[in-house]
Amino acid sequence: MVISRECYQCISTHSWGACDDKRYRVRCLTSESCLKASGKSSLEEVYVKGCAKTCSTSDVPVCSEPGVKCEVDCCKTDYCNGAPGRMVSGLLLMACVPIATGVISLFSY
């Protein structure tokens, strides 16, 4: 039995919102991650979601063009590339809770 990962796929040269308006579900290989990438040059911007083999700029053809700077994020659960903006690890969020609680308690006296 082959289990696959499911991700969102879209592309836009306008915004994440425009990309999400056109997004659809795709089935990726189990060895692939869900990708979310944005690229910017002096002439244009691009927003991409889909499947990724290596989770690098090589997974996004426009990122290898001269003068294009890209940010690439990947995750490994179904539809995890659905949220707008950068993806944040749940582990990272849990690490921030004790710090935030300590800061709040400092200022509550």
Secondary structure, 3 states (H helix, E strand, C coil): CCCCEEEEEEEECCCHHHHHHCCEEEEECCCCEEEEEEEECCCCEEEEEEEECCCCHHHCHHHHCCCCEEEEEEECCCCCCCCCCCCCCHHHHHHHHHHHHHHHHHHCC
